[in-house]
Amino acid sequence: MASENPLLSPSPLPFGLPDYSAIRPEHYLPAFEDAFAAHTAEIDAIVAEDAEPTFENTMLPLERSGWLLGDVARAFYTVSSADATPEIQAIEEELAPRMSAHQDSIQLNSRLFARIRSLHDRLDELDLDPEQRYLVTRHHIEMAHAGAGLDDEAKARLTELNQRLSTLTTQFEKNLLADTNDLAVVFDDPSELDGLTEGELSAAAEAARDRGMEDKWVITLTLFTGHPYLASLTNRRSRQRILDASRARGSRGNGHDNRETLREIVRLRAERAALLGYESHAAYITSDETARSPEAVHELLRRLAVPAARNARREQEKLQALIDAGADPFPLEAHDWAFYTEKVRAAEYELDRAALRPWFEAERVLQDGVFRAATELYGITFTERPDLTGYHVDNRIFEVRNPDGAPLGLYLLDLYTRDTKRGGAWMNSIVLQSRLRDTLPVVVNNLNVPKPSPGQPTLLTLDEVTTLFHEFGHALHGLFATVTYPHFAGTNVFRDFVEFPSQVNEMWIYWPEILASYARHIDTDEPLPAAIVEKLHASEAFNQGFATSEYLAAAWLDQAWHSLPMERAAEAIDVAEFEASALADIGLDNPAVPTRYSSTYFAHIFSGGYSAGYYSYIWSEVLDADTVEWFRENGGLRRENGDRFRDRLLGVGGSKDPLEAYRDFRGRDADIQPLLARRGLAD
């Protein structure tokens, strides 16, 4: 009964925040059962309508349908990604094919599609506002893209493929989380971790205690191939152990091996694409993105790969020269790159980035950096709500208000790593804004910062500062999107556009008044010295050959797997050989510069939503770099600029073609030159 299941009753908390203190794991599946049934009944009522399709009898009830399911799903998947206990994982595995089947029952519904197609065919005859017109267009495109126009036999096979793929992607993520935890590197002596700060050693000792190990130090692995500690560990063997463990994930021949899982994912995605009339999964995905085709993506990636690889080789020569000048020369390997890069950085710029952590205390970065930039630019304010509880004890919750004091939404921050949290960093919505529903947004940011021992401050690396600003850019997008229809809420935009707002928000990290506000020494409160700030600016393009190459290598791997036609994807593919061949094809096969993600732990594309879409980061960065130029030309951190960016881009959510929204903001299409200059690729 609803009264016995908090997921089936309206939340008593502000902004509709789920009452996680009352929700237990056994509540989820029954709530999903009721929500599936309710959604099905709502769709049945729409298609049973005898009258000619109108916006009022088709689109409005469609947008009102599935609200319960959406609420339950967002509440659950927030937990399954950030606190995936074995019990939660078991629910997710059982749920995955059922959720896929239910979604197909809606998206492939022929009678529903016929009604929407009728509206689409008569679009110019209907008296609709721009958001309503775009709603009809998007539903028509998305249902056609999903396969609503196929015959019954093809739909049956498509449903089978989708259900199996949902199971496989869930299994991939479960395997990766388990192997990442298993491969955390245990050290017996702190001398093996020479170079780490007191806070980093404290976090390693705390991670060991969490695993029941006393007098040990555990280094947990990050999602990407490298690790922040590789830049400061003086012990070469320790660096190698960490990188070897990272690169081994999902490929050890144990119960967590992801190779056959990803091969089957690739096979089934290729078959599904062929069933839908596309040459490959990449062609299928990009057809409904701003890129429109894999060829456009490949052209950009190849254009950037040549100068990126060239710059990486130049950087490598400098690192090797430094090693050769030492007492015991050796050939540079991948686990040496970050360590010797910092030495070269120190020599060329007199800059030690690892030594900057005392200036980046997490609370100050959040309050006086991330929040202050948003307040200065948009006029919004943040008030912590300790009276509210989230899904984990580490959650912090802030109420966000507009410049006029009106409520805007809730922001949750989940900063620390734990064994039940998947790797990486992300934003997701728990409650969507919608005028139709009269709801305001609730969004969450997740990071994976090592948690220090009690009483110790959390000191961030510069990369972690960047990640926090980046993810908060997604949060702003989710908070600011102001739409009528839930279909357009939050960050529901094209995948290769969604990273744009988050990348733009990174610009405020170095903005003078923001940096001076948050970058203050934990002990002395002294601001980051101006000389160091100058060196940070001077070194912005430093090591960009490596950074660009490792990213492009991963983006190309994604394209390589998902550009395979069905016949080739069905072959017995050796994963390691395929990777080597793909990277050689684009000239990014430098052993000292490993791909940011290898296939067996490439969660973005095999368990996340970025399949054939990992290129989105660099694609969006074209817009980002061009937008940064606009802000600089127009006075930077000014309310007028923030209001324009909010009103014309962030605020429209998915209710407008994103490139049209960009042209409305910028006055023209984006120019690639600022990106090339930023990454040192202009020549």
N, C-alpha and C positions, 0 to 999 in steps of 0.2 A: 504494500500500500504506500501511497505517496507520503503519508505522514510518518512512515517508518524508514523512508529512504530520502535523505536530504537532497539527493540529486534530482528528485522528482517534484520538489517543491521550490518555489521562488526563494532565493537566498535571502536571509534576514540581514545580511551585511551590506554596507554602503557600496554603491556602484555595481551590485550584483556579484561581488567577489564570492566565489564558492566558499561555503563554510567547511573548509578542510578539516577543522577540528572535529567535526561531526561525521565526516565521510570516512568510511572504512573500505578496504579492498573489496569486501563481499557486496558492497553496494553497486559497484560499477556494472557488472554484467546484467543484473536485473534492470538497471536504469537504461542500458542500451537496448534491451529487449523492448521495453515500453516505448522508447524513442523511435526505434525502427518501425514498430506498429503504427505509432501516431503519424509518422512521416508518410508511410505507405497509404494510410487512410486519407491524408490531405491531398496526395497526388491523385488518388482514385477519384476524389470528389472533383478535381479540376477536369480530368479527362472524361468524366461522366456528364459534363455540361453539354447540353444539346444546342445551345445558342451559338451563333457565329462567334469565333474568338475575338475578344476585345482585350485591351490592356487591363481593364477592371476585372474581367472574369477569368483571365489566364495569368498575366504577369503578377498582378498584386497577390493573388492567393499563392502563386509559386514562391514569391519572396517572403510570404508569411509562413510557408511550410518549413518543416525541419528545424524549427527554432529549438525545440527540446533536444533533438539529436546534436545540434551544434553546440549547445551549452554543455551537455554531458561529455561530448568528444573533446572539447577544448579543456575541460577540467581534467579529464583523464590523461590526455596526451601531454599536458604540461608536466604531470607527475611521471609518466612513463619515460620521458626524456631526461628528467632531472633527478629523479629518486626511484630508479628502477630496481626495487627489491625483487627477489625471486618470485614473490606472489604477484607483483605487478607485471613482471615479464611473462608469467604464465597466462595472465588475463590477456595481455597484448597478443600473444601467439594465437590464442583461441579466437580473439576478436578480429584479427587481420583479414582472413578470408571472408568473414561475415560482413565486415564493413565494406569490403570491395564488392561483394555481391549486392549489397543494398545500394551502394552508389550506382552500380550498373543498372539496377532495376529502375532508377530514376533517369539516368543519362541516356539509356538505350530505349526508353519508353516511346514506342512509335506514335501512339496517340497524342502524347504530350508534345513530341517533336512536330507533329502535323499542325497542332494549334500554334506553336511558336513560328513555324515556317509560314503559316497563313498570315500572321501579323507582320513578319519580316517582308513578305511579298507586297504587302499593302502599306509599307512604312510611310510613304509620302502622303498617303491618304488620311493617315491618323493624326489627330491633333495632340501631339506629344511634345513635351519639353526635351531639351538635349539629353538629360540624364535618362529619361524614359526611352528615347530612341536608342541610345547606346546600350541600355539594358536589353532590349529586344535583340539588337545586333549581336551582343556578346553571348547571350544564351543560345541563339541560333548557331553561331560559329562553334561554340564549345560543344554543343550536342552533336553537331555534324562531325566535329573533330574526334569526339569520343566514339563514334560509330553508330549513331542513332539511325542513319540511313541504310545500314546493312540489312540483308535478309535475315530471317530467323536462324538459319543454320550458322551463318557467320557470327551472329550475335551470341549464340550459344558457345561457340568456340572462344570468342572474345572474352566472355564472362569467365570461362575456365582459365584463360591466360591471366586475366587480371587477378583472380583469386590466388593462383599459384604465385604470381609475382609479389603479391602482398605478403604471402607467407615467407618467401625467399628474402625479401628486403628486411623483414623483421628478424629473420634468422641471421642475416649478415650483421646487423647491428648488435644482436645478442652475442654472437661469436666475437665480434671486435671488442666489446666491453669486457668480456671474460678474459680474452687473451691480453688485452691491455693491462688488466689487473694482475694477471699471472706473471707478466713479463716486467713488472715494476722491479727496478734493479736494487738489490740489497747490498749494502756495504757494511763491513764489520768494523772498520776503523775510520774515524773522521779525517785522518790524514789522507785517505783516498779521495776526499772531497775538498782538498785544499783549493782555495780560490773562491769558495762560496762564502757568503756573508753569514753573520751570526743568525740573522733571521731566516736565511735559506737552510742553514743547518738545523735550526729549530723546527722548521716545517718538515724536514726529512725525518727528524727524530719523532715528531708527532705522527707522521704517516706510518712509521714503524710501530709505534705503540698502538695505533688503530688496528694493526694486524696482529697484535699480541706479541710483538717482538721487542724485548727490552735490550738496551745497549746495542741497537742496530740503527741504521739510517737507510731510509727507503726513498728512492727517486722515482716518482710516478711519471708515466709517459704522457706526453701531449698528443693531440690528435694528429698533427702534421709530422713529417719525417724527423725534423730536427728537434732541438730542445734548447730552451733559453740558457741552461747551465753549461752548454758546450762552449759558450763564449768565455767562461771564466775558470773552468776546471783546469788546473795545471797538470794533472795526471793524465797522460795520453791514453793509458789503458782504461781509465775510468770513462773518458769520453767515448772511447770505442765501444765499451760495454753498453752504454746508454744508447748510442746510435744503432748498434747491432740489434739490440732488443726492440727498438722502435721499428726497424725495417723488417723484423721477423714476424710481426703480427699477422695472423691469419694465413700463414704459409708454412707451418711447422709439421704438418701431417698429423696433428692431434685432433681432438674433438672440436676444436675451435677453428679448424682450417676453413678458409673462405674461398678457396680456389674453385672448387666445383660449384659452390653456391653462385659465385659471380659469373661463371661460364653459363650456367643455366639461365641466370637473369638476362645475360646478353642474348642467348638463343631465343628466349621467349619474347623479349622486346623486339627483336628483329622479325620474328614471326608475326607479332601483333601489328607492326608497322606495315608489313606486306599485306596483311588482311585488310588494313585500312587504306591501302592503295599507295603506300610510300616505299621508296627504295630502301630506306633504312630508318632506324629509330631516330637518328639525328635529323633526318629530313622531316620526320613526323613532328618532332618537338619544335624545331626552329620555324616550321611553317606558321605557328601561332605565337611567335615572339617578334620582337622588333627586328631581329636579324633576317627573318623570312626564309633563309636557306643555309644549309651547312657550308655551301661554297663561300658565302659572305664571311662566315666565321673563319673558315680555313684561310681565306685571303688575309684577314687581319692577323691571325696567329703567325702565319708564315712571314708576313711583312715585319713583324716585331721580333721573330726568333733569330734572324740573321744578325742584326746588331746586338741583340741581347747576348747571344753566344759569344760574339766577338768581344764584347765588354767583359764577360765572365772570364774569358781566356786571359785578357790583360790583367784582370784582378788576380787570377791564379798565378801569373808570372811574378807579380809583386810578392805574393805570399811565399812562393817557392824561394825567391831570392832571400827573403828574411830567414827562412829555415836554413838555407844553404850557408848563410853567414854565421850560423850558430856552431857550437862545438861538436854537435853530433847530427849532421844533416840526414834527412830522410825524405822520400817522396811524399808530397802533400796528399792526404786522403780526406774523404768527406768529413770524418769526425774531427779533422784539424781545422777546417775552413773557418768556423766562427771564432775559434780561439786566436788564430793568427790574423784574422781580419781585425780584431780589436787591437792587436799589437800594431798593425799598420795604421789603423785609425789614430791610435795614440801618437805614433811617430809623425804622421802627416798633419794631423789636426790638433795634437795634444789633447785628445779627448778620450776619456775612459767611461763608456756608457754604463758599465756595471757599477761604477762608483756613484752614479746619480740616484740610486734608489732611496737614500735618505731624504731626497727632495720630493719623492713621490709617495707620500703616505696616503693610503687608499681613501680615508675619510675626507682628507683635504682635497684630493683629486676630484672626488665626487661632488662635494659641496661647493668648493671654491673654483672648481674647474668646469666640470660637466654641467652642473646645475646653473652656475653663474653665467656661462656662455649662453645657455638657453634663456635665462632671464633677461640678459642684456639684449639679445637679438629679438626675442619674441614677447617679452614682458610677462612670461608665465612664472609662477612661484611654486615652491615645493615645501610641504609640511609633513614631517614624518608622523605616521599613525601607529604608535606602539600598541594601541588598543586592538589592532587588527592582526590576525595571524594568517600566514600563508600555508603552503603545502609542506614546508620544512622549517625547522627551527632557525636555519640560517637566512631565511627570507627577511628582507626589510621592505616596508611598504610606505609609500609616500603619496599623499594626495596632491594633485596638480591642479592649479587654478589659472584661469585666463587673466589677462591684464585688468579686466573689470571686476575681478573677484569671483566670477561665475565658475562653477566646477568644470574641469576639463576631463579628469579621469584619475585612475590610480596607476602608479608605477611601482613594480616589484623588482628588487635587485637580489639576485642569488649569486654571490661572488665566488664562493670557494669550491674547490674540487672535492670530490668524494667518490668512493668506489661505485656508488649507485648512479652516478651522473655520467652521461655520455660525454665524449671529449669535445673540445672546441668551445665556441661561444656562439650564442644565438639570441634572437628575440622572438617571442611568440605572443599572440593575443589570447587572453583568457575570456574576455568579454569584448564583443564588437560594438562599435558605435553605429547607430542607425536611427534616423528620424522616424522611420516607420515603426520601429520597436520602442522608441523613446529610451534608448540606452546610451550610456557613455562608455568609453573604452577602459579596459584594464589590460595592461601589457606587462611583460616580464622580460628582463635581461638576465641571461645566464653566462657566467664566465667560469674559468677553471683555474683560479689563483690558489697556489698552495696555502693552506691555513696554518699560521704560526701557532706556537704553544700559547696557552692562556697567559694574558698579560703582555705579550709581545705585540708590537705594532705590525700592521700589514704594509709592507713596503713593496711597491710595484716596480717592475721594469718599465722602460720606456715603451716597449712593445705592448705590455699590458695596459698602460695608459692609453695607447692608441686603440687597443681593442675596446676599452670601456667607452671612449668617445665614439667609436664606430658603431657599436651595438646600440648606444643611446640614440644615434641617428635613426636607426630602425624604429626605436621606441617613439621618437618624435613623429615619424611617419604614421605609426599606428595611433598615436594620440591626436594628431591634427586632422587626419582624414575625416571630413565632415560630409556625409552622404545620406541620402534617403534610404537607399536599398542595401540590405546586408551583403548582397553579392559584390558590392564595390567597397566594402568597409576595409579599413586598416591598410595593410600592405598588399592587398589583393590586386597586384599589377603584374605585368609581364615579368617573367623571371629575369630576363636580361636587362631590366630596368630597376629591379627592386634594390640592388646594391648602391644605386646612385645617391639617394639621400644619406645613407650611412657613411659613404665615402666623403661626401661634402662636409659632414659634421667633424671630420678629422682635422679640418683646416684650423679649428679654434685651439688646437693643442699648443701651437706656437704663437698664437696671437698675443701681442705684448701684454695687454692688461689682464688677459686670462692667465697666461703663463706666470706673470708676476704674482697673481692671486693664489694659485694653487701650488706652485713649485717652490716650497719653502722648507728649509731643513727641519727635520723632525726634532732635533735637539736645540737648535739655536734660533729657529724661525727666520733665519736669513734667507732672502730670495736666491734663487739660482743665479750665480754670478753672470753679469752681462757678457763676460768673455766666453763663458761656456755656451751661452745662448747663441752667440755669434758663430762659435765652432759647430754647434748643432745645425745651424742654417747652412754653413759652408759645406758640411758633410752630407747634406740631404741626398745628393745623387751618388754618394759613396756606397759601394757594394750593390748597386742597382743591377749590374750585370748578373750577379748571382740571384738576387731576389726575383728579377724578371724571368730569368731562365728557369728557376725551379717552379715558378707558377705556370709559365707557358708549357713546360713539360707535362704538368698535371692536366692542364686544359687540353693539350693535344692527345694525351692518353684517353681522356674521356671521349673526345671526338673519334679517335681510332676505334675504340670498342664499339661505339654506337653508330659508326658509319658503315659497319659490316652489313652486307646484304644477307638475307636469310640463309642462303646456301653456304656461305663462308662461315657464318656464325654457328652453323650446325656442326662444323668440323670439330675434331678433338684438338683444341688449341692449348698449347703450352703457355701458361701465363707469363713466365719469365722471358721466354723467347719472343712472345708477342710484344711485350713492353720494350725489349731491346730493339726490335725491328722498328717499332713506331717512333721511338726517340731518335734513332738513327735517321729515319726518314725526314725529320724536321731539323736535324742537326743539333739536337739537345741531348746527346748521349755522352756527355762528359762525366766520367765516374766520380769526379770530385764535387759535382753539382747534382746530387740526386733529386729526382722529382719530388715535389712537395708532398704528394701522396702517391704511394704505389697502389696497385689495383686492390690488393687484399685488405687494405685498411682505408680505402677511398670511400669514406662514409657519405660524402656529399652526393656521389653518383650511384652508389649501390644500396644505400638505405635512406638517403635524404631526398630532397626534391630537385636535385641539380643534374639529373641524368641528361647528357648531351647539352648541358647548360652551365658547366663550370666556367666556360668562357665569359660568363656574365660579369665577372668582376672587372676584367680588363675592358669589356664592352661598355660597361657603365662608367668606367674611369675616364673614358673620352668625354662624357658629359660632365663628370665631376671636375676634371682639370679645367675645362672651359668655364664652369660655373665659378670656380675659385678665382679665375681671372676677372669675372664679372664683379664679384664682391670686392676685389682689390680696386678695380676701376671706379667703384661706386662708394668708397669710404668704409668698406668692411663691416665691422660689428655695429651696425646702426639699426634702430627699430624699423625704419622705412624699408631697409633691405630685407629684414626678417619677415616683415608683413607681406612683402611681395613674394618672397620664396614660399611662405606658408600658404598664401591665398591661391597662388597660381600653380603650385606644384604639390607640396605636401598635402594641402587641404582637399585636393580633388580625389584623393584615393585612387580607386580604379575606375572612376566614373567618366573618364576621358582618355582618349588615346594618349599614351605617355609622351610620345614625340611631339604631338600637337601641343600638349601642356608645356613641354620644354620650349617650343618655339614661342608660345605665349609669354613665358617668363623671360627668355633670352632675346627674343626678337629675331632669331635666326636659328638655323641648325648648328649643332656643335662642331667646333673646329678641333681636329686631332693634334694640331701642333703643340698646344700646352701639355698634352700627355707625353708626347715624344721628348719635349724639353725636360719634363719632370723626371723621366726615367733615363735620361742620358742617351736617348736613341735618335736625337734630332739629325745627326749627321749620317 
